[in-house]
Amino acid sequence: MVTPTEDSIGAVRGLVSGTAARIRAREFAPNPKGLRTCQQCPYHQICPSSLTARAATTAVVPVG
């Protein structure tokens, strides 16, 4: 069992308050942290910031 401290409760409150403020401000900037995150997102194929899209644009295409 974990007993929360005032510091840990404050940290969680700050995280929740900050996230809620960004949602209210409609700040939905992409923030991919890894390929797995992008692959689970339903918009990864059309998102210009996705790691999937970046990999597709930097792929080497053989000429010939």
N, CA, C and O atoms as CSV, one atom per row, in Angstrom:
chain,resi,resn,atom,element,x,y,z
A,1,MET,N,N,0.837,-1.168,0.000
A,1,MET,CA,C,0.000,0.000,0.000
A,1,MET,C,C,0.889,1.240,0.000
A,1,MET,O,O,1.919,1.282,0.672
A,2,VAL,N,N,0.476,2.241,-0.757
A,2,VAL,CA,C,1.233,3.483,-0.842
A,2,VAL,C,C,0.447,4.579,-0.145
A,2,VAL,O,O,-0.743,4.768,-0.399
A,3,THR,N,N,1.116,5.287,0.721
A,3,THR,CA,C,0.485,6.409,1.394
A,3,THR,C,C,0.967,7.692,0.713
A,3,THR,O,O,2.158,7.998,0.754
A,4,PRO,N,N,0.066,8.439,0.094
A,4,PRO,CA,C,0.494,9.648,-0.604
A,4,PRO,C,C,0.970,10.722,0.367
A,4,PRO,O,O,0.454,10.867,1.475
A,5,THR,N,N,1.969,11.465,-0.087
A,5,THR,CA,C,2.474,12.586,0.709
A,5,THR,C,C,1.881,13.870,0.144
A,5,THR,O,O,1.299,13.869,-0.940
A,6,GLU,N,N,2.031,14.951,0.876
A,6,GLU,CA,C,1.542,16.244,0.385
A,6,GLU,C,C,2.254,16.613,-0.918
A,6,GLU,O,O,1.641,17.188,-1.818
A,7,ASP,N,N,3.543,16.286,-1.022
A,7,ASP,CA,C,4.298,16.583,-2.240
A,7,ASP,C,C,3.768,15.800,-3.429
A,7,ASP,O,O,3.606,16.357,-4.515
A,8,SER,N,N,3.493,14.500,-3.236
A,8,SER,CA,C,3.004,13.694,-4.357
A,8,SER,C,C,1.593,14.121,-4.757
A,8,SER,O,O,1.260,14.116,-5.942
A,9,ILE,N,N,0.770,14.485,-3.791
A,9,ILE,CA,C,-0.577,14.970,-4.101
A,9,ILE,C,C,-0.485,16.285,-4.874
A,9,ILE,O,O,-1.230,16.494,-5.832
A,10,GLY,N,N,0.412,17.159,-4.469
A,10,GLY,CA,C,0.615,18.425,-5.170
A,10,GLY,C,C,1.099,18.219,-6.590
A,10,GLY,O,O,0.677,18.927,-7.503
A,11,ALA,N,N,1.989,17.247,-6.781
A,11,ALA,CA,C,2.504,16.956,-8.122
A,11,ALA,C,C,1.383,16.457,-9.033
A,11,ALA,O,O,1.302,16.861,-10.193
A,12,VAL,N,N,0.529,15.594,-8.523
A,12,VAL,CA,C,-0.582,15.073,-9.318
A,12,VAL,C,C,-1.584,16.187,-9.618
A,12,VAL,O,O,-2.093,16.283,-10.734
A,13,ARG,N,N,-1.862,17.019,-8.633
A,13,ARG,CA,C,-2.768,18.150,-8.871
A,13,ARG,C,C,-2.225,19.063,-9.965
A,13,ARG,O,O,-2.973,19.515,-10.832
A,14,GLY,N,N,-0.926,19.331,-9.923
A,14,GLY,CA,C,-0.302,20.171,-10.941
A,14,GLY,C,C,-0.398,19.564,-12.329
A,14,GLY,O,O,-0.682,20.263,-13.301
A,15,LEU,N,N,-0.163,18.267,-12.420
A,15,LEU,CA,C,-0.255,17.574,-13.702
A,15,LEU,C,C,-1.677,17.613,-14.249
A,15,LEU,O,O,-1.886,17.909,-15.426
A,16,VAL,N,N,-2.643,17.318,-13.405
A,16,VAL,CA,C,-4.047,17.317,-13.833
A,16,VAL,C,C,-4.494,18.732,-14.205
A,16,VAL,O,O,-5.166,18.921,-15.219
A,17,SER,N,N,-4.132,19.713,-13.403
A,17,SER,CA,C,-4.525,21.099,-13.686
A,17,SER,C,C,-3.903,21.589,-14.990
A,17,SER,O,O,-4.572,22.239,-15.793
A,18,GLY,N,N,-2.635,21.281,-15.199
A,18,GLY,CA,C,-1.955,21.682,-16.433
A,18,GLY,C,C,-2.574,21.030,-17.659
A,18,GLY,O,O,-2.777,21.684,-18.681
A,19,THR,N,N,-2.871,19.755,-17.556
A,19,THR,CA,C,-3.501,19.036,-18.670
A,19,THR,C,C,-4.883,19.594,-18.963
A,19,THR,O,O,-5.237,19.796,-20.124
A,20,ALA,N,N,-5.670,19.846,-17.918
A,20,ALA,CA,C,-7.011,20.409,-18.097
A,20,ALA,C,C,-6.941,21.788,-18.755
A,20,ALA,O,O,-7.762,22.112,-19.612
A,21,ALA,N,N,-5.963,22.594,-18.354
A,21,ALA,CA,C,-5.817,23.929,-18.941
A,21,ALA,C,C,-5.483,23.838,-20.426
A,21,ALA,O,O,-6.011,24.609,-21.227
A,22,ARG,N,N,-4.606,22.896,-20.803
A,22,ARG,CA,C,-4.270,22.734,-22.226
A,22,ARG,C,C,-5.470,22.224,-23.024
A,22,ARG,O,O,-5.653,22.611,-24.178
A,23,ILE,N,N,-6.277,21.371,-22.429
A,23,ILE,CA,C,-7.486,20.883,-23.110
A,23,ILE,C,C,-8.462,22.041,-23.310
A,23,ILE,O,O,-9.003,22.209,-24.402
A,24,ARG,N,N,-8.692,22.840,-22.268
A,24,ARG,CA,C,-9.603,23.987,-22.389
A,24,ARG,C,C,-9.112,24.988,-23.426
A,24,ARG,O,O,-9.919,25.607,-24.118
A,25,ALA,N,N,-7.789,25.153,-23.540
A,25,ALA,CA,C,-7.209,26.086,-24.508
A,25,ALA,C,C,-7.113,25.468,-25.902
A,25,ALA,O,O,-6.635,26.106,-26.840
A,26,ARG,N,N,-7.566,24.227,-26.030
A,26,ARG,CA,C,-7.523,23.488,-27.298
A,26,ARG,C,C,-6.097,23.360,-27.842
A,26,ARG,O,O,-5.864,23.458,-29.046
A,27,GLU,N,N,-5.165,23.140,-26.938
A,27,GLU,CA,C,-3.768,22.924,-27.314
A,27,GLU,C,C,-3.538,21.425,-27.464
A,27,GLU,O,O,-3.358,20.706,-26.480
A,28,PHE,N,N,-3.548,20.978,-28.686
A,28,PHE,CA,C,-3.398,19.543,-28.957
A,28,PHE,C,C,-2.187,19.293,-29.850
A,28,PHE,O,O,-2.272,18.552,-30.829
A,29,ALA,N,N,-1.078,19.905,-29.513
A,29,ALA,CA,C,0.132,19.725,-30.315
A,29,ALA,C,C,0.569,18.267,-30.263
A,29,ALA,O,O,0.492,17.628,-29.214
A,30,PRO,N,N,1.028,17.741,-31.396
A,30,PRO,CA,C,1.492,16.354,-31.401
A,30,PRO,C,C,2.737,16.215,-30.521
A,30,PRO,O,O,3.581,17.109,-30.471
A,31,ASN,N,N,2.830,15.101,-29.846
A,31,ASN,CA,C,3.953,14.865,-28.944
A,31,ASN,C,C,4.363,13.397,-28.996
A,31,ASN,O,O,4.290,12.693,-27.990
A,32,PRO,N,N,4.797,12.934,-30.179
A,32,PRO,CA,C,5.165,11.520,-30.270
A,32,PRO,C,C,6.412,11.220,-29.458
A,32,PRO,O,O,7.421,11.917,-29.564
A,33,LYS,N,N,6.332,10.186,-28.655
A,33,LYS,CA,C,7.469,9.799,-27.828
A,33,LYS,C,C,8.148,8.540,-28.358
A,33,LYS,O,O,9.219,8.163,-27.883
A,34,GLY,N,N,7.548,7.911,-29.309
A,34,GLY,CA,C,8.130,6.703,-29.860
A,34,GLY,C,C,7.251,6.154,-30.960
A,34,GLY,O,O,6.091,6.544,-31.093
A,35,LEU,N,N,7.796,5.257,-31.740
A,35,LEU,CA,C,7.052,4.695,-32.860
A,35,LEU,C,C,5.793,3.985,-32.393
A,35,LEU,O,O,4.763,4.052,-33.064
A,36,ARG,N,N,5.858,3.311,-31.264
A,36,ARG,CA,C,4.682,2.600,-30.755
A,36,ARG,C,C,3.537,3.575,-30.459
A,36,ARG,O,O,2.377,3.271,-30.737
A,37,THR,N,N,3.858,4.738,-29.897
A,37,THR,CA,C,2.837,5.747,-29.616
A,37,THR,C,C,2.155,6.161,-30.908
A,37,THR,O,O,0.927,6.225,-30.969
A,38,CYS,N,N,2.928,6.438,-31.927
A,38,CYS,CA,C,2.353,6.862,-33.209
A,38,CYS,C,C,1.523,5.749,-33.843
A,38,CYS,O,O,0.453,6.016,-34.391
A,39,GLN,N,N,1.988,4.535,-33.778
A,39,GLN,CA,C,1.258,3.439,-34.409
A,39,GLN,C,C,-0.089,3.200,-33.750
A,39,GLN,O,O,-1.005,2.697,-34.401
A,40,GLN,N,N,-0.235,3.543,-32.484
A,40,GLN,CA,C,-1.505,3.353,-31.797
A,40,GLN,C,C,-2.466,4.509,-32.033
A,40,GLN,O,O,-3.655,4.397,-31.734
A,41,CYS,N,N,-1.970,5.608,-32.561
A,41,CYS,CA,C,-2.812,6.775,-32.808
A,41,CYS,C,C,-3.599,6.563,-34.099
A,41,CYS,O,O,-3.029,6.137,-35.104
A,42,PRO,N,N,-4.904,6.854,-34.086
A,42,PRO,CA,C,-5.698,6.640,-35.296
A,42,PRO,C,C,-5.345,7.605,-36.434
A,42,PRO,O,O,-5.786,7.395,-37.564
A,43,TYR,N,N,-4.574,8.640,-36.168
A,43,TYR,CA,C,-4.225,9.631,-37.196
A,43,TYR,C,C,-2.790,9.506,-37.685
A,43,TYR,O,O,-2.321,10.373,-38.422
A,44,HIS,N,N,-2.079,8.450,-37.294
A,44,HIS,CA,C,-0.655,8.361,-37.609
A,44,HIS,C,C,-0.350,8.377,-39.101
A,44,HIS,O,O,0.727,8.825,-39.495
A,45,GLN,N,N,-1.253,7.910,-39.929
A,45,GLN,CA,C,-0.971,7.868,-41.362
A,45,GLN,C,C,-1.105,9.233,-42.032
A,45,GLN,O,O,-0.547,9.443,-43.109
A,46,ILE,N,N,-1.825,10.151,-41.426
A,46,ILE,CA,C,-2.013,11.464,-42.043
A,46,ILE,C,C,-1.373,12.594,-41.245
A,46,ILE,O,O,-1.365,13.735,-41.707
A,47,CYS,N,N,-0.845,12.311,-40.078
A,47,CYS,CA,C,-0.252,13.336,-39.221
A,47,CYS,C,C,1.158,13.668,-39.704
A,47,CYS,O,O,2.006,12.777,-39.767
A,48,PRO,N,N,1.428,14.932,-40.046
A,48,PRO,CA,C,2.770,15.287,-40.521
A,48,PRO,C,C,3.839,15.180,-39.432
A,48,PRO,O,O,5.030,15.137,-39.742
A,49,SER,N,N,3.434,15.136,-38.176
A,49,SER,CA,C,4.394,15.032,-37.080
A,49,SER,C,C,4.630,13.603,-36.623
A,49,SER,O,O,5.468,13.361,-35.755
A,50,SER,N,N,3.909,12.661,-37.193
A,50,SER,CA,C,4.048,11.280,-36.724
A,50,SER,C,C,5.378,10.687,-37.163
A,50,SER,O,O,5.919,11.043,-38.210
A,51,LEU,N,N,5.881,9.799,-36.366
A,51,LEU,CA,C,7.112,9.110,-36.724
A,51,LEU,C,C,6.895,8.216,-37.929
A,51,LEU,O,O,7.827,7.973,-38.695
A,52,THR,N,N,5.677,7.723,-38.108
A,52,THR,CA,C,5.346,6.888,-39.261
A,52,THR,C,C,5.470,7.707,-40.547
A,52,THR,O,O,6.057,7.239,-41.522
A,53,ALA,N,N,4.926,8.921,-40.556
A,53,ALA,CA,C,4.991,9.785,-41.740
A,53,ALA,C,C,6.426,10.195,-42.024
A,53,ALA,O,O,6.842,10.224,-43.182
A,54,ARG,N,N,7.187,10.511,-40.983
A,54,ARG,CA,C,8.586,10.897,-41.173
A,54,ARG,C,C,9.394,9.751,-41.764
A,54,ARG,O,O,10.246,9.974,-42.625
A,55,ALA,N,N,9.138,8.535,-41.315
A,55,ALA,CA,C,9.865,7.373,-41.837
A,55,ALA,C,C,9.542,7.167,-43.310
A,55,ALA,O,O,10.423,6.812,-44.093
A,56,ALA,N,N,8.292,7.386,-43.694
A,56,ALA,CA,C,7.882,7.197,-45.088
A,56,ALA,C,C,8.519,8.234,-45.998
A,56,ALA,O,O,8.860,7.915,-47.137
A,57,THR,N,N,8.689,9.460,-45.535
A,57,THR,CA,C,9.256,10.515,-46.377
A,57,THR,C,C,10.771,10.428,-46.474
A,57,THR,O,O,11.360,11.011,-47.384
A,58,THR,N,N,11.411,9.720,-45.563
A,58,THR,CA,C,12.859,9.603,-45.605
A,58,THR,C,C,13.308,8.244,-46.143
A,58,THR,O,O,14.504,7.951,-46.179
A,59,ALA,N,N,12.361,7.427,-46.554
A,59,ALA,CA,C,12.714,6.097,-47.088
A,59,ALA,C,C,13.439,6.244,-48.424
A,59,ALA,O,O,13.126,7.126,-49.223
A,60,VAL,N,N,14.387,5.386,-48.643
A,60,VAL,CA,C,15.147,5.399,-49.883
A,60,VAL,C,C,14.362,4.639,-50.940
A,60,VAL,O,O,13.961,3.495,-50.730
A,61,VAL,N,N,14.148,5.284,-52.072
A,61,VAL,CA,C,13.419,4.671,-53.167
A,61,VAL,C,C,14.427,4.353,-54.275
A,61,VAL,O,O,15.092,5.258,-54.780
A,62,PRO,N,N,14.545,3.090,-54.654
A,62,PRO,CA,C,15.514,2.725,-55.702
A,62,PRO,C,C,15.094,3.314,-57.055
A,62,PRO,O,O,13.913,3.313,-57.402
A,63,VAL,N,N,16.051,3.804,-57.794
A,63,VAL,CA,C,15.807,4.372,-59.125
A,63,VAL,C,C,16.267,3.350,-60.142
A,63,VAL,O,O,17.353,2.776,-60.057
A,64,GLY,N,N,15.405,3.158,-61.086
A,64,GLY,CA,C,15.948,2.294,-62.026
A,64,GLY,C,C,15.328,1.461,-62.935
A,64,GLY,O,O,16.003,0.764,-63.693
